[in-house]
């Protein structure tokens, strides 16, 4: 297993764990889909997880590739509902509705427990609109 694959797997399992702790049922998805997890909240919510393992303590923000594949192609609109960005260094995730760009820069100070939970419920509410 490559380090990128392992990093992604760890991110997926962390996000699954957190959503279970928030009281949601969550299942893993086959690699042939453009999302990694499905959470259930009045119906299925498709979640794409992106991870970063940059470990420098001097980094003030992370740049996530939110594209698909090695060329970071944009996902088709509606391919998933929520994007989860996971930081290995901080052991936290931040959640967003699907983004229309290839990269997302996130300030490191957002990877805290309060933001993690709040961002999940905000993203969940937006995808239900």
Secondary structure, 3 states (H helix, E strand, C coil): CCHHHHHHHHHHHHHHHHHHHCCCEEEECCCCCCCCEEEECCCEEEEEEEEECCCCCCCCEEEEECCECCCCECCCCCCCCEEEEEECCCCEEEEEECCCCCEEEEEHHHCCHHHHHHHHHHHHHHHHC
